[in-house]
Structures are given as C-alpha cells and as structure tokens.
Amino acid sequence: MADENIARRLVISGRVQGVGFRAFVHGQAEKLELDGFVRNRKDGTVEALAVGMAEKVEALIARCHEGPPSARVEAVEVSDAQGIVDKGFRHLPTV
C-alpha cells in the first residue's frame, strides 16, 4: 500500500486560523511532494486535500495533528477523496 497513490480530505478544527496553519500545511505538503490544496473555511476550520503516495499522505495527516507552535488542534477529520488535482500544492480562497 505504501507505493499506492491515495487522496484524503482533511478538516482541521481548533485554533487553526490566523496562526500560520495554512502555510504550515503547504510547507509540509511540499516537503512530502504531495499534490492538492489547503484553504480556510468560514466556519473557522482549515480544509486540505492531499494526494500522493500513501505513506506521505499519512505523514501529512500526522503532522496536521500537531500543527505550528501557535496553533491548537482539537480534531483532524479525515475522509477518502476522489477527483483530479493539478500537480503541486496550493492555497485556495476561503469557502
């Protein structure tokens, strides 16, 4: 399974907006060579889509449970995702 590409949608809640959480996720995803996006949501959560090798996506999920030092993560909701994403990882506008 480690060589298999997977896609996961993450919704992170807690003190995750205004604390550099999107930049943290973006940086971690680029280090892991994942495709996808990260964005704020109007409900105060941060949403991310991570696509890539299973072990790398799982590593990003684990890092999102911690976040940057100024964040306070209360929950990381993970679900399977489908669809086509552009190569690379990017920030999207708030929804």
N, CA and C atoms as an extended XYZ file, in Angstrom:
285
Properties=species:S:1:pos:R:3:atomname:S:1:resname:S:1:resid:I:1 pbc="F F F"
N         0.819       -1.207        0.000 N   MET     1
C         0.000        0.000        0.000 CA  MET     1
C         0.853        1.256        0.000 C   MET     1
N         2.078        1.217        0.480 N   ALA     2
C         2.920        2.400        0.599 CA  ALA     2
C         3.204        3.046       -0.750 C   ALA     2
N         3.257        2.237       -1.819 N   ASP     3
C         3.539        2.792       -3.146 CA  ASP     3
C         2.280        3.260       -3.866 C   ASP     3
N         1.134        3.007       -3.281 N   GLU     4
C        -0.143        3.349       -3.896 CA  GLU     4
C        -0.463        4.828       -3.674 C   GLU     4
N        -0.969        5.497       -4.718 N   ASN     5
C        -1.411        6.878       -4.560 CA  ASN     5
C        -2.808        6.890       -3.967 C   ASN     5
N        -3.004        7.773       -2.997 N   ILE     6
C        -4.304        7.937       -2.355 CA  ILE     6
C        -4.635        9.414       -2.292 C   ILE     6
N        -5.899        9.708       -2.021 N   ALA     7
C        -6.351       11.084       -1.827 CA  ALA     7
C        -7.160       11.139       -0.542 C   ALA     7
N        -6.839       12.122        0.306 N   ARG     8
C        -7.558       12.290        1.565 CA  ARG     8
C        -7.940       13.753        1.750 C   ARG     8
N        -9.161       13.958        2.240 N   ARG     9
C        -9.641       15.291        2.599 CA  ARG     9
C        -9.515       15.415        4.099 C   ARG     9
N        -8.926       16.518        4.539 N   LEU    10
C        -8.745       16.782        5.964 CA  LEU    10
C        -9.525       18.040        6.327 C   LEU    10
N       -10.191       18.013        7.450 N   VAL    11
C       -10.810       19.202        8.016 CA  VAL    11
C       -10.261       19.318        9.439 C   VAL    11
N        -9.492       20.379        9.658 N   ILE    12
C        -8.801       20.562       10.927 CA  ILE    12
C        -9.523       21.645       11.724 C   ILE    12
N        -9.841       21.342       12.972 N   SER    13
C       -10.539       22.317       13.811 CA  SER    13
C        -9.719       22.633       15.053 C   SER    13
N       -10.082       23.738       15.676 N   GLY    14
C        -9.375       24.246       16.849 CA  GLY    14
C        -8.944       25.675       16.562 C   GLY    14
N        -7.850       26.091       17.165 N   ARG    15
C        -7.295       27.422       16.849 CA  ARG    15
C        -6.340       27.232       15.681 C   ARG    15
N        -6.905       27.273       14.458 N   VAL    16
C        -6.138       26.950       13.259 CA  VAL    16
C        -6.170       28.050       12.196 C   VAL    16
N        -6.874       29.134       12.468 N   GLN    17
C        -6.855       30.264       11.540 CA  GLN    17
C        -6.147       31.434       12.207 C   GLN    17
N        -5.363       32.166       11.412 N   GLY    18
C        -4.628       33.312       11.933 CA  GLY    18
C        -3.384       32.928       12.715 C   GLY    18
N        -2.943       31.676       12.579 N   VAL    19
C        -1.774       31.194       13.323 CA  VAL    19
C        -0.733       30.547       12.402 C   VAL    19
N        -0.875       30.750       11.094 N   GLY    20
C         0.076       30.185       10.138 CA  GLY    20
C        -0.166       28.727        9.801 C   GLY    20
N        -1.381       28.241       10.050 N   PHE    21
C        -1.652       26.826        9.816 CA  PHE    21
C        -1.620       26.483        8.333 C   PHE    21
N        -2.213       27.327        7.483 N   ARG    22
C        -2.185       27.040        6.037 CA  ARG    22
C        -0.761       26.995        5.517 C   ARG    22
N         0.057       27.954        5.929 N   ALA    23
C         1.459       27.966        5.490 CA  ALA    23
C         2.190       26.721        5.983 C   ALA    23
N         1.884       26.298        7.199 N   PHE    24
C         2.479       25.082        7.754 CA  PHE    24
C         2.113       23.867        6.892 C   PHE    24
N         0.819       23.709        6.601 N   VAL    25
C         0.368       22.573        5.792 CA  VAL    25
C         1.005       22.625        4.408 C   VAL    25
N         1.019       23.802        3.819 N   HIS    26
C         1.599       23.975        2.489 CA  HIS    26
C         3.064       23.553        2.485 C   HIS    26
N         3.825       24.026        3.442 N   GLY    27
C         5.242       23.684        3.531 CA  GLY    27
C         5.471       22.196        3.744 C   GLY    27
N         4.691       21.591        4.628 N   GLN    28
C         4.825       20.157        4.888 CA  GLN    28
C         4.461       19.339        3.647 C   GLN    28
N         3.393       19.733        2.959 N   ALA    29
C         2.964       19.018        1.747 CA  ALA    29
C         4.022       19.111        0.651 C   ALA    29
N         4.639       20.272        0.508 N   GLU    30
C         5.689       20.403       -0.499 CA  GLU    30
C         6.901       19.540       -0.144 C   GLU    30
N         7.281       19.503        1.118 N   LYS    31
C         8.388       18.642        1.547 CA  LYS    31
C         8.093       17.177        1.243 C   LYS    31
N         6.840       16.796        1.385 N   LEU    32
C         6.427       15.418        1.145 CA  LEU    32
C         6.095       15.150       -0.324 C   LEU    32
N         6.204       16.175       -1.166 N   GLU    33
C         5.935       16.077       -2.605 CA  GLU    33
C         4.506       15.619       -2.898 C   GLU    33
N         3.560       16.221       -2.186 N   LEU    34
C         2.152       15.913       -2.376 CA  LEU    34
C         1.499       16.934       -3.287 C   LEU    34
N         0.429       16.535       -3.927 N   ASP    35
C        -0.412       17.431       -4.702 CA  ASP    35
C        -1.648       17.737       -3.871 C   ASP    35
N        -2.315       18.857       -4.193 N   GLY    36
C        -3.555       19.189       -3.512 CA  GLY    36
C        -3.656       20.647       -3.166 C   GLY    36
N        -4.375       20.932       -2.077 N   PHE    37
C        -4.604       22.327       -1.692 CA  PHE    37
C        -4.879       22.440       -0.205 C   PHE    37
N        -4.837       23.666        0.274 N   VAL    38
C        -5.239       23.999        1.640 CA  VAL    38
C        -5.993       25.317        1.582 C   VAL    38
N        -7.017       25.459        2.429 N   ARG    39
C        -7.786       26.707        2.470 CA  ARG    39
C        -8.494       26.839        3.808 C   ARG    39
N        -8.778       28.085        4.161 N   ASN    40
C        -9.619       28.368        5.327 CA  ASN    40
C       -11.072       28.172        4.940 C   ASN    40
N       -11.864       27.862        5.936 N   ARG    41
C       -13.311       27.768        5.737 CA  ARG    41
C       -13.974       28.790        6.655 C   ARG    41
N       -15.089       29.312        6.234 N   LYS    42
C       -15.778       30.351        7.006 CA  LYS    42
C       -16.209       29.879        8.384 C   LYS    42
N       -16.298       28.563        8.585 N   ASP    43
C       -16.695       28.049        9.898 CA  ASP    43
C       -15.536       27.993       10.889 C   ASP    43
N       -14.345       28.478       10.476 N   GLY    44
C       -13.194       28.519       11.372 CA  GLY    44
C       -12.252       27.341       11.260 C   GLY    44
N       -12.594       26.375       10.413 N   THR    45
C       -11.722       25.230       10.210 CA  THR    45
C       -10.770       25.485        9.036 C   THR    45
N        -9.816       24.586        8.888 N   VAL    46
C        -8.931       24.582        7.722 CA  VAL    46
C        -9.178       23.267        6.997 C   VAL    46
N        -9.323       23.349        5.681 N   GLU    47
C        -9.554       22.174        4.849 CA  GLU    47
C        -8.338       21.944        3.965 C   GLU    47
N        -7.971       20.687        3.797 N   ALA    48
C        -6.864       20.344        2.909 CA  ALA    48
C        -7.229       19.102        2.113 C   ALA    48
N        -6.697       19.015        0.919 N   LEU    49
C        -6.785       17.820        0.095 CA  LEU    49
C        -5.356       17.407       -0.189 C   LEU    49
N        -5.016       16.180        0.148 N   ALA    50
C        -3.659       15.672       -0.055 CA  ALA    50
C        -3.719       14.451       -0.956 C   ALA    50
N        -2.922       14.487       -2.024 N   VAL    51
C        -2.883       13.396       -2.989 CA  VAL    51
C        -1.435       12.993       -3.198 C   VAL    51
N        -1.165       11.705       -3.082 N   GLY    52
C         0.183       11.203       -3.302 CA  GLY    52
C         0.350        9.817       -2.728 C   GLY    52
N         1.605        9.405       -2.576 N   MET    53
C         1.889        8.086       -2.029 CA  MET    53
C         1.306        7.976       -0.622 C   MET    53
N         0.722        6.840       -0.341 N   ALA    54
C         0.000        6.633        0.920 CA  ALA    54
C         0.833        7.006        2.140 C   ALA    54
N         2.076        6.573        2.199 N   GLU    55
C         2.887        6.850        3.394 CA  GLU    55
C         3.137        8.346        3.565 C   GLU    55
N         3.216        9.091        2.465 N   LYS    56
C         3.443       10.532        2.555 CA  LYS    56
C         2.170       11.264        2.966 C   LYS    56
N         1.024       10.822        2.460 N   VAL    57
C        -0.250       11.423        2.868 CA  VAL    57
C        -0.471       11.168        4.357 C   VAL    57
N        -0.189        9.963        4.809 N   GLU    58
C        -0.344        9.640        6.230 CA  GLU    58
C         0.605       10.483        7.089 C   GLU    58
N         1.802       10.762        6.570 N   ALA    59
C         2.749       11.610        7.307 CA  ALA    59
C         2.194       13.024        7.449 C   ALA    59
N         1.574       13.553        6.390 N   LEU    60
C         0.981       14.888        6.473 CA  LEU    60
C        -0.155       14.900        7.490 C   LEU    60
N        -0.979       13.874        7.470 N   ILE    61
C        -2.081       13.799        8.433 CA  ILE    61
C        -1.537       13.831        9.861 C   ILE    61
N        -0.498       13.074       10.115 N   ALA    62
C         0.105       13.051       11.458 CA  ALA    62
C         0.621       14.437       11.843 C   ALA    62
N         1.244       15.135       10.910 N   ARG    63
C         1.773       16.474       11.198 CA  ARG    63
C         0.658       17.476       11.440 C   ARG    63
N        -0.491       17.283       10.790 N   CYS    64
C        -1.625       18.191       10.987 CA  CYS    64
C        -2.220       18.052       12.391 C   CYS    64
N        -2.021       16.923       13.023 N   HIS    65
C        -2.497       16.751       14.399 CA  HIS    65
C        -1.722       17.661       15.355 C   HIS    65
N        -0.512       18.044       14.984 N   GLU    66
C         0.322       18.935       15.805 CA  GLU    66
C         0.181       20.380       15.348 C   GLU    66
N         0.408       20.638       14.066 N   GLY    67
C         0.346       21.997       13.522 CA  GLY    67
C         1.542       22.827       13.961 C   GLY    67
N         1.534       24.108       13.591 N   PRO    68
C         2.609       25.002       14.008 CA  PRO    68
C         2.494       25.318       15.493 C   PRO    68
N         3.552       25.863       16.101 N   PRO    69
C         3.549       26.101       17.556 CA  PRO    69
C         2.392       26.961       18.073 C   PRO    69
N         1.931       27.927       17.275 N   SER    70
C         0.882       28.826       17.753 CA  SER    70
C        -0.530       28.265       17.586 C   SER    70
N        -0.668       27.117       16.930 N   ALA    71
C        -1.985       26.511       16.725 CA  ALA    71
C        -2.366       25.623       17.907 C   ALA    71
N        -3.664       25.377       18.016 N   ARG    72
C        -4.182       24.411       18.991 CA  ARG    72
C        -5.180       23.525       18.242 C   ARG    72
N        -4.707       22.366       17.832 N   VAL    73
C        -5.538       21.456       17.045 CA  VAL    73
C        -6.430       20.656       17.990 C   VAL    73
N        -7.728       20.716       17.739 N   GLU    74
C        -8.681       19.944       18.535 CA  GLU    74
C        -9.061       18.645       17.839 C   GLU    74
N        -9.148       18.673       16.502 N   ALA    75
C        -9.534       17.470       15.758 CA  ALA    75
C        -9.057       17.564       14.316 C   ALA    75
N        -8.769       16.409       13.757 N   VAL    76
C        -8.456       16.285       12.330 CA  VAL    76
C        -9.390       15.217       11.781 C   VAL    76
N       -10.373       15.660       11.023 N   GLU    77
C       -11.335       14.750       10.407 CA  GLU    77
C       -10.776       14.345        9.046 C   GLU    77
N       -10.630       13.059        8.804 N   VAL    78
C       -10.033       12.558        7.565 CA  VAL    78
C       -11.055       11.707        6.827 C   VAL    78
N       -11.186       11.951        5.527 N   SER    79
C       -12.083       11.139        4.707 CA  SER    79
C       -11.432       10.869        3.358 C   SER    79
N       -11.856        9.782        2.728 N   ASP    80
C       -11.372        9.472        1.389 CA  ASP    80
C       -11.835       10.561        0.438 C   ASP    80
N       -11.029       10.819       -0.568 N   ALA    81
C       -11.373       11.832       -1.560 CA  ALA    81
C       -11.113       11.271       -2.946 C   ALA    81
N       -11.782       11.841       -3.910 N   GLN    82
C       -11.584       11.464       -5.305 CA  GLN    82
C       -11.511       12.724       -6.129 C   GLN    82
N       -11.079       12.570       -7.350 N   GLY    83
C       -11.024       13.705       -8.253 CA  GLY    83
C        -9.622       13.939       -8.761 C   GLY    83
N        -9.542       14.837       -9.675 N   ILE    84
C        -8.273       15.165      -10.305 CA  ILE    84
C        -7.796       16.500       -9.764 C   ILE    84
N        -6.534       16.566       -9.387 N   VAL    85
C        -5.942       17.819       -8.924 CA  VAL    85
C        -4.738       18.136       -9.791 C   VAL    85
N        -4.429       19.410       -9.888 N   ASP    86
C        -3.238       19.835      -10.608 CA  ASP    86
C        -2.009       19.381       -9.847 C   ASP    86
N        -0.902       19.277      -10.553 N   LYS    87
C         0.360       18.953       -9.897 CA  LYS    87
C         0.747       20.104       -8.975 C   LYS    87
N         1.335       19.771       -7.844 N   GLY    88
C         1.747       20.783       -6.889 CA  GLY    88
C         0.735       20.967       -5.790 C   GLY    88
N         1.090       21.778       -4.818 N   PHE    89
C         0.224       22.053       -3.674 CA  PHE    89
C         0.007       23.548       -3.601 C   PHE    89
N        -1.234       23.989       -3.394 N   ARG    90
C        -1.507       25.427       -3.437 CA  ARG    90
C        -2.523       25.855       -2.390 C   ARG    90
N        -2.551       27.163       -2.168 N   HIS    91
C        -3.558       27.789       -1.311 CA  HIS    91
C        -4.760       28.117       -2.180 C   HIS    91
N        -5.950       27.901       -1.661 N   LEU    92
C        -7.183       28.306       -2.336 CA  LEU    92
C        -7.880       29.355       -1.483 C   LEU    92
N        -8.779       30.118       -2.090 N   PRO    93
C        -9.545       31.114       -1.331 CA  PRO    93
C       -10.459       30.459       -0.293 C   PRO    93
N       -10.812       31.217        0.703 N   THR    94
C       -11.729       30.760        1.748 CA  THR    94
C       -13.084       30.424        1.159 C   THR    94
N       -13.683       29.347        1.683 N   VAL    95
C       -15.053       28.967        1.268 CA  VAL    95
C       -15.965       28.935        2.482 C   VAL    95
